[in-house]
Amino acid sequence: MTPGPSGRARVRPAGRVRRVAARALALVVAALLAPGCSAPEDGPATVRQEPPYNATDVAWLRLAEALHGRALPMLALAPERSRSRPLIGLAGRLAAAHETGRARLRTLLARAGQAGENPHAQHDMPGMPTSADLEALRGLRGDAFDRRFARLAGAYLDQLVLVAEGEQRSGGDAEVRRLAAGMARRHAAERAELRRSVPHGINGWDFPPGRAKLISDQ
């Protein structure tokens, strides 16, 4: 009600009140539906993951992608420094396969909402050749290079098998688990071929398959 000219209260028609209220509600709804606006949500914003990957899936995808990436500079050294034709051939096949594998891993990371820089790429993690390892390899040729290269590549392949087996046990997404199973089989075969490619054996790399370990040169 509002005061009239005579000082007495004037009653607004009910229909007009309803129209004003309806216009106000329409403005609120329009604001919520405008681009960039949304209704408040409970808790912090999260990245939607389709299909629903679990933490093991994401961790394995990141680790495997980082391991593949860090091994590529090491594999590129073999053609100029190794004297073992089988080892040179294996290094070339590994490099080509790992480039393809990295692309697949990155596709799945993007589908999991994890596109962008891999947080493990710059970390020295088990199985990864370090900058010091690469520098040492660059100073070697012939048998000395082959032995050290084989130790580093063996530790790298062991770690790939190890983390792939963990994904198979605890991963949530069926497609990611299948990829891990295929990679585990391939890397185990590559590890066996690596042993055959070094004619004098690999001192210090003589422990059960699946264990990620690197014994330093004596």
C-alpha positions as CSV (number, residue, x, y, z in Angstrom):
1,M,0.0,0.0,0.0
2,T,1.1,3.6,-0.7
3,P,-0.4,6.9,0.6
4,G,-2.9,8.6,-1.7
5,P,-3.3,12.3,-2.3
6,S,-5.7,12.5,0.7
7,G,-3.2,10.8,3.0
8,R,-5.1,7.6,3.0
9,A,-3.4,4.3,2.0
10,R,-3.9,3.2,-1.6
11,V,-3.8,-0.5,-2.4
12,R,-1.9,-1.7,-5.6
13,P,-3.9,-4.0,-7.8
14,A,-2.9,-7.6,-7.1
15,G,-2.3,-8.3,-10.8
16,R,0.3,-5.5,-11.0
17,V,2.2,-6.9,-8.0
18,R,2.3,-10.3,-9.6
19,R,3.6,-8.8,-12.9
20,V,6.4,-7.0,-11.1
21,A,7.4,-10.1,-9.2
22,A,7.4,-12.2,-12.4
23,R,9.7,-9.7,-14.2
24,A,12.1,-9.8,-11.2
25,L,12.2,-13.6,-11.2
26,A,12.8,-13.6,-15.0
27,L,15.8,-11.3,-14.6
28,V,17.4,-13.6,-12.0
29,V,16.9,-16.7,-14.2
30,A,18.4,-14.9,-17.2
31,A,21.4,-13.9,-15.2
32,L,22.0,-17.5,-14.1
33,L,21.7,-18.8,-17.6
34,A,24.0,-16.1,-19.2
35,P,27.3,-17.4,-20.6
36,G,30.0,-17.6,-17.9
37,C,27.4,-17.7,-15.1
38,S,26.1,-20.7,-13.2
39,A,24.4,-21.5,-10.0
40,P,26.8,-21.9,-7.0
41,E,28.0,-25.4,-6.4
42,D,28.9,-27.1,-3.2
43,G,32.7,-27.5,-2.7
44,P,35.6,-26.6,-5.0
45,A,35.2,-26.8,-8.8
46,T,36.5,-30.1,-10.2
47,V,37.4,-31.2,-13.7
48,R,34.8,-33.5,-15.1
49,Q,36.3,-36.8,-16.3
50,E,34.5,-38.8,-19.0
51,P,34.7,-41.7,-18.8
52,P,35.4,-41.9,-15.1
53,Y,39.1,-42.5,-14.7
54,N,40.3,-43.2,-11.2
55,A,43.5,-41.9,-9.5
56,T,45.5,-45.0,-10.6
57,D,44.6,-44.5,-14.2
58,V,45.8,-40.9,-14.2
59,A,48.9,-41.7,-12.3
60,W,49.9,-44.5,-14.7
61,L,49.2,-42.4,-17.8
62,R,51.4,-39.6,-16.4
63,L,54.2,-41.9,-15.4
64,A,54.3,-43.9,-18.6
65,E,54.2,-40.8,-20.7
66,A,57.0,-39.2,-18.8
67,L,59.1,-42.4,-18.9
68,H,58.7,-42.7,-22.7
69,G,59.6,-39.1,-23.1
70,R,62.7,-39.2,-21.0
71,A,64.0,-42.3,-22.7
72,L,64.0,-40.9,-26.2
73,P,67.2,-38.9,-26.0
74,M,69.0,-42.0,-24.7
75,L,67.7,-44.2,-27.5
76,A,68.9,-41.6,-30.0
77,L,72.5,-42.1,-28.9
78,A,72.8,-45.7,-29.9
79,P,73.2,-45.5,-33.7
80,E,76.4,-43.4,-33.4
81,R,78.0,-45.0,-30.4
82,S,77.0,-48.7,-30.2
83,R,78.9,-51.4,-31.9
84,S,76.1,-53.9,-31.5
85,R,73.8,-54.1,-34.6
86,P,71.0,-55.8,-32.6
87,L,71.2,-53.1,-30.0
88,I,71.1,-50.3,-32.6
89,G,68.1,-52.0,-34.2
90,L,66.3,-52.4,-30.9
91,A,66.9,-48.8,-30.0
92,G,65.4,-47.6,-33.3
93,R,62.3,-49.8,-32.8
94,L,61.9,-48.6,-29.2
95,A,62.1,-45.0,-30.3
96,A,59.5,-45.4,-33.0
97,A,57.1,-47.4,-30.8
98,H,57.5,-45.0,-27.9
99,E,56.6,-42.0,-30.0
100,T,53.4,-43.8,-31.0
101,G,52.8,-44.9,-27.4
102,R,53.3,-41.3,-26.1
103,A,50.6,-40.0,-28.5
104,R,48.2,-42.6,-27.3
105,L,48.9,-41.9,-23.6
106,R,48.5,-38.1,-24.2
107,T,45.1,-38.7,-25.9
108,L,43.9,-40.6,-22.9
109,L,45.2,-38.0,-20.5
110,A,43.3,-35.3,-22.4
111,R,40.1,-37.5,-22.2
112,A,40.7,-37.7,-18.4
113,G,40.9,-33.9,-18.2
114,Q,44.6,-33.9,-17.7
115,A,45.8,-32.2,-20.8
116,G,48.8,-29.9,-20.5
117,E,52.3,-30.2,-19.1
118,N,53.1,-33.5,-17.4
119,P,54.2,-32.8,-13.8
120,H,56.5,-35.8,-13.9
121,A,58.4,-34.8,-17.0
122,Q,61.1,-32.9,-15.2
123,H,61.4,-35.3,-12.2
124,D,64.1,-37.9,-11.9
125,M,62.0,-40.9,-11.0
126,P,62.9,-44.6,-10.9
127,G,63.8,-45.9,-14.3
128,M,64.3,-42.5,-15.9
129,P,67.7,-41.7,-17.4
130,T,69.0,-38.5,-15.8
131,S,70.9,-35.7,-17.4
132,A,74.0,-37.1,-15.7
133,D,73.3,-40.5,-17.3
134,L,73.0,-39.0,-20.7
135,E,76.2,-37.0,-20.3
136,A,78.0,-40.2,-19.3
137,L,76.7,-42.0,-22.3
138,R,77.8,-39.3,-24.7
139,G,81.3,-39.9,-23.6
140,L,81.3,-43.6,-24.4
141,R,81.5,-45.7,-27.5
142,G,81.7,-49.4,-28.4
143,D,81.4,-52.0,-25.7
144,A,81.6,-49.5,-22.8
145,F,78.6,-47.6,-24.3
146,D,76.7,-50.8,-24.9
147,R,77.0,-52.0,-21.3
148,R,76.0,-48.7,-19.8
149,F,73.2,-48.2,-22.3
150,A,71.9,-51.7,-21.6
151,R,71.8,-51.1,-17.9
152,L,69.9,-47.8,-18.3
153,A,67.5,-49.2,-20.8
154,G,67.0,-52.3,-18.7
155,A,66.0,-50.3,-15.7
156,Y,63.7,-48.1,-17.8
157,L,61.9,-51.1,-19.3
158,D,61.6,-52.8,-15.9
159,Q,60.0,-49.7,-14.5
160,L,57.5,-49.5,-17.4
161,V,56.5,-53.1,-16.8
162,L,56.2,-52.5,-13.1
163,V,53.9,-49.5,-13.3
164,A,51.8,-51.1,-16.1
165,E,51.2,-54.1,-13.8
166,G,50.1,-51.8,-11.1
167,E,47.6,-50.2,-13.5
168,Q,46.2,-53.6,-14.5
169,R,45.6,-54.4,-10.8
170,S,44.1,-51.1,-9.6
171,G,43.0,-49.1,-12.7
172,G,39.4,-48.1,-13.0
173,D,39.0,-47.6,-16.8
174,A,38.8,-50.8,-19.0
175,E,40.5,-49.1,-22.0
176,V,43.4,-47.8,-19.9
177,R,43.9,-51.2,-18.3
178,R,43.9,-52.9,-21.8
179,L,46.6,-50.4,-22.9
180,A,48.6,-51.1,-19.8
181,A,48.4,-54.8,-20.4
182,G,49.5,-54.5,-24.0
183,M,52.4,-52.2,-23.0
184,A,53.5,-54.6,-20.3
185,R,53.7,-57.5,-22.7
186,R,55.6,-55.5,-25.3
187,H,58.1,-54.0,-22.8
188,A,58.7,-57.5,-21.3
189,A,59.5,-58.7,-24.8
190,E,61.8,-55.7,-25.4
191,R,63.6,-56.4,-22.2
192,A,64.3,-60.0,-23.2
193,E,65.5,-58.7,-26.6
194,L,67.8,-56.2,-24.9
195,R,69.5,-59.0,-22.9
196,R,70.2,-60.9,-26.2
197,S,71.5,-57.7,-27.9
198,V,74.6,-57.3,-25.6
199,P,77.0,-60.1,-26.4
200,H,79.0,-59.9,-23.2
201,G,76.0,-59.7,-20.9
202,I,75.0,-56.9,-18.6
203,N,76.9,-56.9,-15.3
204,G,74.7,-55.6,-12.5
205,W,71.4,-56.1,-14.3
206,D,70.7,-59.6,-13.2
207,F,67.6,-59.5,-11.0
208,P,64.1,-60.8,-11.4
209,P,62.0,-59.3,-14.2
210,G,59.6,-56.6,-13.0
211,R,61.9,-55.0,-10.5
212,A,63.0,-51.4,-11.3
213,K,66.6,-51.1,-10.2
214,L,69.8,-49.8,-11.6
215,I,73.2,-50.8,-10.2
216,S,75.8,-48.2,-10.9
217,D,79.0,-49.0,-12.8
218,Q,81.8,-50.3,-10.5
